[in-house]
Amino acid sequence: MLPTAALFLRVLDEINTQRDETQLKQHGVEYLVTLAPLVSALAESQSQALQGVTAEPQSLTAAVARVQAVDERLGEELDTSSRWAGLKEKIGRLPGIAGTAQTVYDSHVEVGELALALYSAVRENAKLNMDQQSDIWFLQETITVDMPEAVTNVSRMSDSANMLAAAGQRQRAVLQVQLGVAVAAVEESVEKLTDHLQAAAEDTESSTLAGNLVSNLDSFRRGVESANRGTNYGGQPNVSTLVTAQSTLSTALNALTTVTLKELSTLLEERDDDLQIRQIEAWALLGVSIALLLVAAFWTRSRAARVRDSLDSSRNVSVRADSDGPGSSAVSPYDQAPVYGGSATGRERSGALR
């Protein structure tokens, strides 16, 4: 019974470990749900600040409140509290930043990098980047790396193009280089995002993943193409086209983010359900095994007792048959008297003869 129990307990321990890891990943996805609006709100805040609006956008205020709420619940488990506190402090200082457009832009870039670092912290601490299931890995890579980078890079590309359109001759060279870096970053992030989503759709057992991703991915790519046309790298940027492209791209990104997060959450829920079923099966098999062992033990003891009683009974019958059985004429050697030097009926010889 002990080896059997030890075997099943090892299986149960492994299942419990997998369930704990799955639940940690689910908490990571829950945290990521609040980070997606934060990155979009930071992009909006950057654009408005460059246009001279000093007040914090309502979308950013709401996004900060949502992240704060989820960090209070999950920050200790995911080890994000200190990083989020630093980012929140930087966000609070953004409305008070004054100076040139480049100063405002650089301040928002710094905050954007901290937001991307928070994504990486959630990804690593929730062990999403260590998942062995192919579709889950590609989805988490898209959500934690590709999408936030795409949002951030498109925002920087559009704002750099607007800055270039309004800049004087002395600043144009620097801004042209800055815009070129942003354009290259957008192309790279969009290419990685597309590849990872296609890989997830091709290597999944989900019946809804491929269909949900394709249409939203196409909308996202059209928005990026429109932004690139408005940027008109190497020429004069088209501000009106950029404004329209940003609105279209923001809508497409929100839809794509929602679908991707939902699919990732569904896959993790299915895994947790499967592990729960395996856990119940293991406990049931352990109970059945112990019950069978107990039944076998009691049956063996009962049979051994019957065999022992049968052997004792046979031995007693044999002994009685040899000693005083009916018709026996044998005389026991223990009943005979000793005879010394003569017959049993004669007189005892004299001492001289002895």
Disulfide bonds with the S-S distance in Angstrom:
none
